[in-house]
Amino acid sequence: MLSMMRARSEWTCLRILEGHNHWVHGVAFSPDGGILASGGADNTVRLWDPVNGTCINTLRGHRDTVLAVAFSPDGKTLASTGWDQTIRLWERATGECIRTLEGHGGWVLSVAFSPDGRWLASAGQDNTIRLWEAAGWTNSVTCEGHSDEVNGIAFSVDGRMLASGSQDRSIRLWDPATGVCGKRLEGHPNWVNGVAFSSDGLLASAGKDHTVRLWNPVTGMRTRSLEGHGNSVDSVAFGPDRKTLASASTDKTIRVWDASSGRCLQTLQGHTSGVFGVAFSPEGGLLASASADKTIRLWGAAR
């Protein structure tokens, strides 16, 4: 599959998913690729069949905008966060809300499961990252150090590192077991909106400065700055081949990059408003984008 992905070059829009009646902020594929989840400003989470584009279920319970969604590694649980200051946990099979986690003192802006499923991390407007143990959903670790809102978080593939990007213009690298910050990465002159790890450990950050920056998290050194977007970059995601990187921007486009060379392979156009979220399917054959135009677009790459 990965070799097939490398051979693909031209991404085209396969289908447009419509159903949200307000901005769509976040998207995530289930680990088996069978479900695409989306969260929107209509206060709902929607589950879609990415093959035919139909909405399978609409999950209601949030009292305000849903900003982020993430599946557990076993695919059985979906987490969602938003302006109502909560994290909601849903059973994928039934769509039932099985737990509501509270503790942040403001909007919850991002959420991520650790690769082993032991931790759920949440990032907040209260400048903190909270780590919840899946065994009992208790907030056992709180990471403090950012001086402004934490917009995005991501675990490394081995789960030993948690990256956070903040409106304080920095990226911090944390030990999720202790909450200790090991490194602070600086370079963006404005907000850091999102972060993502590749499967081989490269770190990407999305900036309000219109750039994507690539970092070596071991040394803390920036390796590349990817330029081309005409407005804030709100989200980044790596494909499973380790070198394909997608970025979503309020300039209404998604850019697909070769992370090893820094070259922009393609600019995907079609959304009529800003693009807030982007996610690859597990095998890399699909790319989902979430937009303020109230739609999700599913893109596929021709071989």
C-alpha positions as CSV (number, residue, x, y, z in Angstrom):
1,M,0.0,0.0,0.0
2,L,2.7,2.4,0.9
3,S,4.6,1.9,-2.3
4,M,1.3,2.5,-4.2
5,M,1.0,5.8,-2.2
6,R,4.4,6.9,-3.2
7,A,3.6,6.2,-6.9
8,R,0.5,8.5,-6.7
9,S,0.9,12.1,-7.5
10,E,-2.4,13.7,-8.6
11,W,-5.0,14.1,-5.9
12,T,-8.6,14.8,-7.0
13,C,-11.8,15.4,-5.1
14,L,-13.8,12.1,-5.0
15,R,-16.8,13.3,-3.0
16,I,-18.2,16.1,-0.9
17,L,-19.8,15.2,2.4
18,E,-22.7,17.5,3.3
19,G,-24.7,17.5,6.5
20,H,-23.2,19.9,9.0
21,N,-25.1,23.2,9.0
22,H,-22.1,25.3,10.2
23,W,-18.3,25.3,10.0
24,V,-16.6,21.9,10.2
25,H,-13.5,22.1,12.3
26,G,-12.0,18.6,12.8
27,V,-11.8,15.3,11.0
28,A,-10.3,11.9,11.9
29,F,-10.4,8.4,10.4
30,S,-10.9,5.3,12.5
31,P,-7.8,3.0,12.7
32,D,-9.4,0.5,10.3
33,G,-10.4,3.3,7.9
34,G,-14.0,2.3,8.0
35,I,-15.3,5.5,9.6
36,L,-14.6,9.2,9.2
37,A,-15.6,11.4,12.1
38,S,-16.1,15.1,11.9
39,G,-16.8,17.8,14.5
40,G,-18.6,21.1,13.7
41,A,-19.9,24.4,14.9
42,D,-23.4,23.0,14.8
43,N,-22.5,21.3,18.1
44,T,-22.5,17.8,16.5
45,V,-20.1,15.0,15.8
46,R,-20.9,13.1,12.6
47,L,-19.8,9.6,11.5
48,W,-19.4,9.0,7.8
49,D,-18.9,6.0,5.5
50,P,-15.8,7.2,3.5
51,V,-16.6,4.8,0.7
52,N,-20.0,6.1,-0.3
53,G,-20.0,9.4,1.7
54,T,-23.2,8.7,3.6
55,C,-23.7,9.9,7.2
56,I,-24.0,6.9,9.4
57,N,-24.7,8.6,12.7
58,T,-25.0,12.1,14.3
59,L,-23.8,12.3,17.9
60,R,-25.4,15.0,19.9
61,G,-24.5,16.1,23.4
62,H,-22.0,19.0,23.2
63,R,-23.6,22.3,24.1
64,D,-21.4,24.4,21.7
65,T,-19.0,24.1,18.8
66,V,-17.0,20.8,18.4
67,L,-13.4,21.6,17.5
68,A,-11.6,18.3,17.5
69,V,-12.2,14.5,17.2
70,A,-9.9,11.5,17.7
71,F,-10.3,7.7,17.7
72,S,-8.7,5.4,20.3
73,P,-6.1,3.0,18.8
74,D,-8.6,0.0,19.0
75,G,-11.2,2.1,17.2
76,K,-13.9,1.5,19.8
77,T,-14.0,4.9,21.4
78,L,-14.2,8.4,19.8
79,A,-13.2,11.5,21.8
80,S,-14.5,15.0,20.9
81,T,-13.8,18.4,22.4
82,G,-15.1,21.9,22.0
83,W,-16.2,25.2,23.3
84,D,-18.3,23.7,26.1
85,Q,-15.1,23.0,28.0
86,T,-15.6,19.2,28.0
87,I,-14.2,16.1,26.4
88,R,-16.9,13.6,25.4
89,L,-16.2,9.9,24.9
90,W,-18.5,8.0,22.5
91,E,-18.9,4.3,21.8
92,R,-18.3,4.0,18.1
93,A,-20.6,1.0,17.7
94,T,-23.7,2.6,19.2
95,G,-23.0,6.3,19.2
96,E,-23.7,6.5,22.9
97,C,-21.8,9.1,25.0
98,I,-20.2,6.9,27.7
99,R,-18.3,9.6,29.6
100,T,-17.9,13.4,29.9
101,L,-14.6,14.6,31.2
102,E,-14.4,18.0,32.8
103,G,-11.4,20.0,34.2
104,H,-10.3,22.5,31.7
105,G,-11.0,26.2,32.6
106,G,-11.9,27.1,29.0
107,W,-12.4,25.8,25.5
108,V,-10.8,22.4,24.8
109,L,-9.0,22.9,21.5
110,S,-7.4,19.6,20.7
111,V,-7.4,15.9,21.7
112,A,-5.2,12.9,21.0
113,F,-4.9,9.3,22.2
114,S,-1.5,7.8,22.9
115,P,-0.6,5.0,20.5
116,D,-1.0,2.3,23.2
117,G,-4.4,3.7,24.3
118,R,-3.2,4.3,27.9
119,W,-3.6,8.1,27.7
120,L,-6.0,10.6,26.3
121,A,-4.5,14.1,26.1
122,S,-6.5,17.3,25.8
123,A,-5.3,20.8,25.1
124,G,-7.0,23.9,26.4
125,Q,-7.7,27.6,26.3
126,D,-6.5,27.6,29.9
127,N,-2.9,27.1,28.7
128,T,-2.6,23.5,29.9
129,I,-2.5,20.0,28.5
130,R,-4.3,17.4,30.6
131,L,-3.6,13.7,30.5
132,W,-6.4,11.3,31.3
133,E,-5.7,7.6,32.2
134,A,-8.0,5.4,30.1
135,A,-8.2,2.9,32.9
136,G,-10.5,5.2,34.9
137,W,-10.5,8.4,33.0
138,T,-8.9,10.4,35.8
139,N,-6.8,13.5,35.1
140,S,-3.5,12.2,36.6
141,V,-1.1,14.5,34.8
142,T,-1.3,18.2,33.9
143,C,1.3,19.8,31.7
144,E,1.9,23.5,32.6
145,G,4.3,25.9,31.0
146,H,2.7,27.5,28.0
147,S,1.8,31.2,28.5
148,D,-1.2,31.2,26.1
149,E,-3.8,28.9,24.6
150,V,-2.7,25.4,23.5
151,N,-4.1,24.9,20.0
152,G,-2.8,21.5,19.0
153,I,-1.2,18.3,20.5
154,A,0.2,15.0,19.1
155,F,1.9,11.9,20.4
156,S,5.0,10.5,18.8
157,V,4.5,7.0,17.4
158,D,6.3,5.3,20.3
159,G,4.1,7.3,22.7
160,R,7.1,8.6,24.7
161,M,6.7,12.2,23.6
162,L,3.8,14.6,23.5
163,A,4.1,17.7,21.4
164,S,2.0,20.9,21.9
165,G,1.7,24.0,19.8
166,S,0.5,27.2,21.4
167,Q,-0.6,30.8,20.8
168,D,2.5,31.7,22.8
169,R,4.4,31.0,19.5
170,S,6.2,27.9,20.9
171,I,6.1,24.2,20.6
172,R,6.8,22.2,23.7
173,L,7.8,18.5,24.0
174,W,6.6,16.7,27.1
175,D,7.1,13.4,28.8
176,P,3.4,12.2,29.1
177,A,4.2,10.0,32.1
178,T,5.5,12.9,34.2
179,G,4.2,16.1,32.6
180,V,7.8,17.4,32.5
181,C,8.7,19.6,29.5
182,G,11.9,18.4,27.9
183,K,12.3,20.9,25.1
184,R,10.8,24.2,23.9
185,L,11.0,24.8,20.1
186,E,10.9,28.4,18.9
187,G,10.8,29.9,15.4
188,H,7.2,30.7,14.4
189,P,6.7,34.4,14.8
190,N,3.0,33.9,15.5
191,W,0.6,31.3,16.8
192,V,1.3,27.6,16.4
193,N,-2.0,26.1,15.4
194,G,-1.3,22.4,15.0
195,V,1.4,19.7,15.3
196,A,1.9,16.2,13.9
197,F,4.5,13.4,14.0
198,S,5.5,11.2,11.1
199,S,5.9,7.5,11.7
200,D,9.7,7.9,11.7
201,G,9.7,10.7,14.3
202,L,9.8,14.0,12.2
203,L,7.7,16.8,13.8
204,A,5.6,19.2,11.7
205,S,4.0,22.4,13.0
206,A,1.3,24.6,11.4
207,G,1.6,28.3,11.9
208,K,-0.5,31.4,11.7
209,D,2.6,32.9,9.9
210,H,1.4,31.0,6.8
211,T,4.2,28.4,7.1
212,V,4.7,24.7,8.0
213,R,7.9,24.0,9.8
214,L,9.7,20.7,10.2
215,W,11.7,19.8,13.3
216,N,14.0,17.2,14.6
217,P,12.4,16.6,18.1
218,V,15.6,14.9,19.4
219,T,17.8,17.9,18.8
220,G,15.1,20.5,18.8
221,M,16.4,21.9,15.5
222,R,14.2,23.1,12.7
223,T,15.1,21.3,9.5
224,R,12.8,23.0,7.0
225,S,10.3,25.8,6.5
226,L,7.6,25.1,3.9
227,E,6.2,28.2,2.3
228,G,3.3,28.7,-0.1
229,H,0.1,29.2,1.7
230,G,-1.5,32.6,1.5
231,N,-2.9,32.6,5.0
232,S,-2.8,30.9,8.4
233,V,-2.0,27.2,8.3
234,D,-4.5,25.5,10.8
235,S,-3.7,21.8,10.6
236,V,-1.0,19.4,9.4
237,A,-1.1,15.6,9.0
238,F,1.5,13.0,7.8
239,G,0.6,10.1,5.5
240,P,1.6,6.6,6.5
241,D,4.5,6.6,4.0
242,R,6.4,9.0,6.4
243,K,7.2,11.6,3.6
244,T,3.8,12.8,2.4
245,L,2.5,15.8,4.5
246,A,-0.8,17.7,4.1
247,S,-1.5,21.1,5.4
248,A,-4.8,22.9,5.6
249,S,-5.2,26.7,5.5
250,T,-7.7,29.5,5.8
251,D,-6.5,30.4,2.3
252,K,-9.2,27.8,1.2
253,T,-6.6,25.3,0.1
254,I,-4.8,22.1,1.1
255,R,-1.2,21.6,0.1
256,V,0.4,18.2,-0.3
257,W,4.2,18.2,0.4
258,D,7.1,15.9,0.1
259,A,8.5,16.3,3.6
260,S,11.9,14.9,2.6
261,S,12.6,17.6,0.0
262,G,10.2,20.3,1.2
263,R,8.6,20.4,-2.3
264,C,4.9,21.2,-2.7
265,L,3.6,18.4,-4.8
266,Q,0.1,19.8,-5.3
267,T,-2.4,22.4,-4.2
268,L,-5.9,21.1,-3.7
269,Q,-8.6,23.7,-4.5
270,G,-12.4,23.4,-4.2
271,H,-13.4,24.6,-0.8
272,T,-15.1,28.0,-0.8
273,S,-14.0,29.0,2.6
274,G,-11.1,28.4,5.0
275,V,-9.9,24.8,5.7
276,F,-9.5,24.0,9.4
277,G,-8.7,20.3,9.5
278,V,-7.0,17.5,7.5
279,A,-6.5,13.8,8.0
280,F,-5.1,10.8,6.0
281,S,-6.8,7.5,6.0
282,P,-4.7,4.8,7.7
283,E,-3.5,3.3,4.4
284,G,-2.9,6.7,2.8
285,G,-5.3,6.4,-0.1
286,L,-7.7,9.1,1.1
287,L,-7.3,12.6,2.4
288,A,-10.1,14.3,4.3
289,S,-10.4,18.1,4.7
290,A,-12.8,20.0,6.9
291,S,-13.9,23.6,6.1
292,A,-15.8,26.6,7.1
293,D,-17.9,26.1,3.9
294,K,-19.8,23.5,6.0
295,T,-18.4,20.5,4.0
296,I,-15.9,17.7,4.2
297,R,-14.1,16.9,1.0
298,L,-12.6,13.4,0.4
299,W,-9.6,13.4,-1.9
300,G,-8.0,10.4,-3.6
301,A,-4.7,10.2,-5.5
302,A,-4.5,8.7,-9.0
303,R,-1.9,6.1,-9.5
